[in-house]
C-alpha cells in the first residue's frame, strides 16, 4: 500500500483499503470555520425555540404544526442550504450541509420531515431537472412555501425498487402522461405539494421519474400510518388514479429513474449518518445529565464503573462515526470541486462526486444507525426504570432511533452493497485490489516479521490498521476466488467482510483525526481522544478477527484454511492494553463537563 505524497492525488471511493492516507489529507471537525459554526448554531437555536418545547404536540400530529415549522425553517434559509443562490438558496458546500444535518439531529420527527424535504424531496429535481423545472419549483421548496416528498416504495417493491408496478402511459397526442399506481411509506405524504414519483412508462424495463403536483386530480391519500417511532412525521400511502401530468414534468431521462433513485439514496445514506450522529450526541447528553443527577447508595451513579463504561462506549462510538463521516464528506467535496474544475456542471459534479464514494456512504449509513441504536439503548439502561417512562426524552429517542436501520436501504442491503460496490470498482479497473490481495497472499507464505516497531507516537496503531486492511484483502480475495460470479449470493460471507471493512474505515478515520488533532493542539491536550482511538482499535482487532473467522469457516478448508486462520491471527494481533482505565478517563472528562465534550 502506498502513501500519496500530495493532497492533490485525490483518494477514490473504496481506495482506503489499499492506500495509506496521511492525517493532513483529511478534514476533522475541529477545523470548522466560524461561519460554518454559525450555521450549525442557527439550526440548534431553531430546535431549542421551535421544536423541543413542542415535541408532544408534534408527536400528536397537531394539525398544521409541522407545516408551520417547515415554513419557519424555510424563512431562516434552512431548507435551501444546498440550493444555489440563484434559485433562492445559500449554496453551501457538502460538508457544511452535513454539519447542519448533524445539528438538526436532535429534532426527532421534525428532523425526519426536514431531511425528506431537503434531501430526497428536493435533490432529484435540483440535480436532474431542466432549467425550467428548477426555476418553477426550487425557489418554492427552498423558501418552504412548498414541501416535497419522494414516492418510490410500493407494497411489492422495497429493496428491489425497480420492480415497482406504477405505470405511466403517454397520451395519443404526446402532450401528457397518465400515472396510475400505489406508493407507501411516503414521508411528508400528508402535506407535500410536490411529489417525485417513480413509474414505468408502458412496457419499459426501468423506472422513469416524474414531478407531480399534489393537487392534481386523481391523487388520494390513506390515513396517517401508526408507527413505532417518529410519530410526528407524516407517513402515508399515496394512490395515483389516472393522474394526468404534462410531458414537461418527466424528470431526467426516460428509464433513468432507477439511476436517479440510486444516486439520491447515496446522498441520503451519508446524510442519515450526519443526522443520527447529532441524535446520538443529544441522547448522550441526556444520559450524562441523568447519571450525574441520579444518586444511589449515597452518591451519583456516574461515579460507578459500570455506568462509566457505558458512557465511555457511547462516546467512543459517536467519536469514531463522526471522524469517518466528515472524512468522507471532505473527500466528496474534493471530488465535486475537481469535477467542476474540469468543466462539469455543478449539479452533475455533485452527483458524480457522491457516486464515487458510494461505498463510504453505505458504510456510514450502517455504522451511524447502529451507533445511535447503541447510544439510545444504553441511555435507557442508564436511566433505569425512568428510561422506560414516556416522561423522559430518552424514551422518545429509543423509539425514534429504530427506523434508521431500515431507512435508505436496510443495513443488511447496505453491508452487501459496500462489498459489492468495492469489488465492482476492482473489476472495472478503478481500484487495484488484486495486486495488494496477491501481496498479502504471498506474505502468508513468507516468514513473519517479528521485528519491533518504532516507539514514535501512533506508529503501533498505524501498524494495527495496516494489518487490519491485510486481513480484509486476504479474506475478500480468497472468497472472490472461491465464489467468482456467485459471490453476491453468499450473503453471510458478504456481511462478514462488510463488518471487517466497517471496522477498518472507522479505525483509520479515528486514528487520522487524532493524529491531526495532536499536530494542531499538542499531545497533552488530546489525551482522552488518544484513549478513544486506542480503545476502539483494541476492540476492532477482536471484531475483525471474529468476522474473519466466520467467513473463513464458511468457505475455506484444509491447508488453505489453516494458513489463512494463522494469517488472520497475525493480522489482528494486539499488544496488551488496559482498556478499562482508558474508558474511565474518557468518561470522567465528560462527567466533569456534564456534556458531550469531544
N, C-alpha and C positions, 0 to 999 in steps of 0.2 A: 504493500500500500504506500502510495507516495503522498508527500505533503506538498500542497501547492505553495509556491513562493510568493504569489501575487494575489491580492484580493480580486483583481480583475478576472482571474481564471475562475469564473463563477461555477459553483458546485451545481450538479444536476440532481434532479429528484431521484432518491434512492441511492445516490452515489456515496452517501455517508458510510455505507457498508464496506467500501473498497478504497476509500480515500481518507487520509488523516486531515483533520481541519484544525487550523490554528485558532486560538482564543480570540485573537484580534480580528478574525474574519466574521465573527458573529455579532449580532445585536443582543444586548441584555437590557432588562427592564430598568436597570439603574441608570440608563442613558436617556431616559425620556427628557424632552425639552420642556421648557416652561409652558409653551403654547399647547403641547400635547397634554400636559398635566391639567391645564385649564379646561380642555375639552372633557377630560375624564371627570373633573370636579363638577362641571356643569351637569353631567349625567347623574352623578351621585347626589347632587343637590336636588335634582328633579325627583329622584326616587324618595329622598327624605321628606320632601314637602308635599308631593302629589300622590305618591304610590304607597309608601309604607303606612301612613296613617289610615289608608282606605283598603287595606288588604281584605278584610272581611266583606266589605261592600263589593269589592272586585270578585271575590270567590262566590258571592251570592248572585253574581251576574246582574247587578242593578242596571236597569235599562238606561242606555246611553252613556254609562260611566266610562267604559273602555274607549268608546269613540271619542269622548271628550278628552281623555288622557292622551290619545294619539294625536289629536288636533293641537293640544298644548305642546306636546313634544315637537310637532312639526313647526309650530311658531318659533321655537327656540333653535330650529335648524337641525335637530337631532335625527330627523327622518331623511335628511339629504346629505349626510356626511360623505357618502361615497359618490354622490351625484355631482357631475361637473358644474362649475359656477354658471356657465351659460344656460343651464337647464334649471337653475334655481337652487343648486346645492352648494356645499362647501368644498368639494373636490379634494378631500384629504387623501393621503396615501394609504396603502393597505394596512400597514401595521398600526396606524393611528385609528383606523376604523375598528381594528381588533381591540385596541385599548378601550374604546368606547363600549364595545360589546362586553368586555370584561366588567367595566364599571357599572353596566346595567344588569349584571348577572344576578343581583340580589332582588330583582324586580318581580320574581315569581311569575304569575300569569301575564303580567304586563310585558315582561321580557320575551315571552313566547309570541305575543301579538306583535311586538316591536320587531323581533327577529324575522318573523314570517313576512312582515310588510317590507322591511328594508332589504331583506335577503332574497329569498325565493320569490317574493311577490314583485319586487322592483327590478332585480338584476337581469332576468331574462330579457325584459324589454330594453333595459339600458344597454346591454351588450349585443343583442341580436336584432333590435328594432330598426326600422328605417328612420331617416331623419324626420319624416312626417309623423310617424308613430310616436317617436320620443317627444317631439315638440307638443303633440296633442296631450299626452298623458303624464310624462315625467314631472313637469312642474307641479301638477296637482298632487302627485304622490309625494314629492319632496316637501310640500307645504303641509300635508296632512288633510287637505281638502278632500282628497280621495284616499281610500285604503285598498290594499291589494291582497289577493290570495293566489295560491298556486294549486292547481287541480290536476293531479297526476294519478293518485292511488284510486283503484277501483276494488269492488268486492273480490274479484278473482285475480287481481294483479297488484301485488305488494312489492316484494323484492324483484320479481320478474316484471318490471314496469312496461316493457314493450309488448306484453301480452294483453294490454288493455283493449276493451271492446267498443269504446266510444267511437262513433262513426261521424265522418263529415262527407257530405255529398254536395258536389258543385252543381249549381243551377244550370239549366239549359242555355240561358243567356250569358253564363260565365261571370255574373256580377256578384253572386253571394254564395256562401256555404250554408248548409243546414246541418246543425250539430245535434246529435241525439246520443244520450248515454247517461251514466251514473258515476259520480265521483264520491269518495268517502274520506273521512278523517281530514276534512279541509279546514285548516286553521284560518281564522278570521272570516270563515264562510258566512257567518250571520250578519256581518256588516260591510264586507268588502264591496267596493264599487267596480273593481276591475278584476277579472279572473284570467289567469293564464291557464288555458285548458289544452290538454293533450288528447288528440284523436287521430284515427287513421282515415285518410281520405279514400273512400271507396274500398278497393281491394289492396291497398298498399300494405307492404310488409312492416314498415316502420312508422312510428308516430310523427305527426306534424303538430306544431304548437299554434295556438290561436289566441287572440285577445278578445275577450267577450265582456261587454259592459253588463253589470249585474241587473240593470233594469230592462234588459232585453226580454221580449215576450217569449214565454216557453220555459223560463227558469223557475223551479220551485225548490224549496229547502225543507229538509226534515227538521224536527225539533233538535235542540242542542243535545249533544251526547252527554251522558252521565259518566264522568271519568274518575279514576282513582286519585289523580292529582291534577295540577294546573286547571283547577275547576273554574277559574275566572276567564280562561281563554275560550273564545268561540270556536267550537268544533262541530261541523255539520256535514251531513250528506247533501250533495247538490245534484239535482236532476235537470238534464237538458232535453227538452222535447221539441225537436224540430226548430231549434233556435237559429234564426237567420242572422248572419253577420256578413258585412261586405268583404269581398276578396282582399281588400286592402288590410284587413285585420289578421291575415296569416302572418305569423311571426317567424322570421328566418326563412329557411328553405323548405320546400315540400320534402317530407320524410326526414327532415333534420331535427325533429322534436326529441328523439332519443338522445342525440348528441347534446342538445340544449339541457335536457334533464340531467345527464351525467355531469356536464361541466358545472351546472349550478349546484349540484349536490356536492361537488368537490369544495366549492366555496362554503356551502352550508356546514360541511364537516369541520373545517378548521374554525369557522365562526362559532360552532357549537362548543368547541374546545375553549374558546375565549369566554363564552358565556358561563359555562359550568365552572370554570376557574374562579370567576367572580362569585358565583353562588357558593363554591366551596370555601372561599375566604370568609364570606358572610356567615356561613354555618360554623366555621371555626371560631369566629369572634363570639358567637352565641355560646359555644362550648367553653371557651376560656373564661368568659364573664361568669358563667354559672359555676364553673369549677372553683373560681376564686371566691364566689359569694357563699356557696353551699358548705356548711360545716357539718362534720360528723366526727364523733369521738373527740370533740373539743378543738378541732382545727379544720381549716378549709380543705376540701378534697383535692385541691391542686397540689397539696403537699405529699400526697401518696404516690408511690412509684407506679402503681398500675394505671392511675389516671395520667401521670406524666408520660408514660409510654404511649398511651392513646393520643395525647396532644402532640407529641413529637412525631408520631407516624402521620397524623393529619398534616402537619407542617411539611414533612418530607415529601409526601405525595403532591401537595399543592406546589411546592417549590420546583420539583422536577418537571411537572407538567408545564408550569409557567416558563421554565427555561427552554423547553423544547418548542413550545408554542411561538414564542417571539423569535427564536432562532429561525423557524420555518417562515414566519411572517416576513422577516427581513430578506430571506432567500427569495421569496415570492416577489417582494418589492424590487429587488435587484434584477430578477428575470424580466419583470414588466418594464423597468427602465431601459434595460438592454435592448429589448424588442422595439420600444418606442424610438430609441436612438438609431436603430437600423431602418426606420421608416414605417413601422407598422402603426396602424390606428390604435389609439389608447384603449378603446374597448376590446378590440381583438387581442391586443398585447396583454391586457389584464387576464382575459380568459386563458390565453396560451401560457402565461406565466404561472397561473394557478394550476393549470393542467399538468405542467412539467413536474409539479410537486404533489401530484395526486396521491402517491404512496404515503407521504408525510401527512397529508390531510386525513387519510384513513387511519393512520397510526394515532393521530392526535384526537380524533373523534372517540376512539376506543379508550385510550388511557385517560382522557379528560372525563368522560362519562363515568368510568369506573373509579376514578379518583373522587368525584363528587359522591358517588354511592357510598364509598368507604367513609368519607368525612361525615356525611349526614347520619349514617348508621351508628358510627361511634359517638356522634354528637348526641343521639338519642340515648345511648348507653351511659354517657357521662351525666346526662340529666336524670337518669334512673326513671322512677315512676313518673316524674313530671314530663319526661320526654315523650310519654305516651298520651299526654293530655293535649287536647286541641287548643288549650290556652297558650301553649308555647309556640314560638316561631319555629323551633327545630322540628316539630311535628309536621308543619306545613312543608318545610324543607325536605323532609324524608319522603313525603308523598309526591311532591313535585319532581324530585330528582329521578324517579324511576323511569320516566318516559325517555330520558336521554340515551339509554342503551338501545332504544328502538328507533328514535328519530334519525333521519338522514341515513337510513340503512342500518339494519341491526348490527350489533358488534360482531356477530358471527360472520355476516356477509363482509364487513369491513376488514376483518382479520384475513379472510381469504383473498379479498381484493388487494390488500397490501402485498402479499406474496406473489399473487398473480401478476400485478402490475410491474413489480420489480423484475420478475422473470421475463415478462413480455418485453420490457426495455432491453434486457440482455439479448433476447432472440432477435430484436430489431437492430442490434449493434449500437444502441445508445449507451449501454453500460457494459463494460468488460468484466463480467462476473466470472467467466470461465477461467481466465488467467489466474486471478487470485485464488479461486477454488482449487485449481490444479496445484498451485504453490503450496496451499495448505495440505493437500493430499500427499505431496512429496515430503513435506515437513514431517508428517506422521511416520514416514518410512525411515527418517533420519534419527540421529541421536539427540535427545532433548538437551536444550541449553540450560545448564544449571548455574551459570554464572550469575553473580549478584548484580542487581541493577544499581543505578545511581541513587544516592540519598537525597538528591535535589527534590524540592517540594513538587508534589504531583507526579513525579516520574513513575512511582509504583502504580498509581491509579491509571496512568496512560498505558502502562503495560497490561493491566487488567482489561481495560476497554479494548485494546488491540486484540487481545486473546479472545474476548467475547465475540468479536467480529469473526475471528477464525472459526469459532465453534459454529456460528451461523452458516458460514460459507461451506464448512465441511458437511454439515447435515443437509443443507439446501442442495448442494451439488450432488451428494450421494442419492438423495431422494429423487431429484430430477433425472438422474441417470437410470434409476430403478424404474420409475413410473413413466418417463417420457411424456407423450401427449395425453396420458391418462392421469397426470398429476392432479388436475383440477377435481377429479372425483375422490381423491384421498383427503377428505375434508379435515379429519382429525390431525393428520400429519401437517397439513397446511396451517392449521391453527396452532399447532406446537411451534412451528417455525415462526409464525407471526408473533407469538408471545416472546420468542427469543429476540426477534427484530425490535419489538417494542422496548424491551429492557435495554438493548444496546443504544437505541436512539435517546432514551431518557438519560441513561448513564453518561453518554458522551456529551449531551447538551448541558447537563448539570455540571460536569467537570469543566467544560469550556467556560461556562458562565462564572463559576467560582474562580477559575484561573484569571479571567479578565477582571473580576472584581478585585482580586488581590493586587493585580498590576495597577489598579486605579487607587485603591484605598489603603493598601498595605495588609500584610498577613494578620497583624494583631487585631484589626477591626473586623476581620472576616472569620473569626474562629468558629462561630456557630454554623456559618454557611459551609465551611470546610467539613464540619461534623456531618451536616446534612448529606453532602456529596459522598463522604466515606461510608456512612451507614447505608446509603442507597446502593452503592457499588458492592458492598459486602453482602447485602441481601440479594442483589441481582445475580451474583455468582451462583448462588444456590438455585434461584428461579430458572436461570438459563440451563443449569445442569439438569434440573428435573424435566423441563420441556424437551431438552435434547435427548435424554434417556427415553422418554416416552415415544418420541419419534423414531429413534433407532430400534427400539424393541418392536416397532410396528412393521419395519421393512427390512432390516438387516439381519444377517445370520452368520454363524461360523466365524472364521478368522477375521472377516471384514468387520463383523460386529465387535469382536473383542478389540481390534485395533482402534476402531472409532470410539468405543467407550473409554479406552485409555486416553485417546486424544481429547475427548470431551472433559475427562477428569483433569487433564493437564491444562486445558484452556479455561477452566472455571476454578482453578486453584486460587485460594485467597489466604493470605497470612492471618494469624490470629489477630482479632480486633475486638476491643471492648465496646460493643455497640450500646450496651446498657448505660454506661457513663456518658457516651456521646449523646444519647437520647435525653438524658437528664439535663445536659447543658442546653440542648436545643429547646426543650420545653421550658426551662427556667427563664430563659430570656423573654419568651412570650408571656409567661406568668407574671413576671415583673412589669412588663409593658401593659398587661391586660388587653392585648390586641395581637393581630397578626402583624409582626414587625419585621418580616423578611422580604 
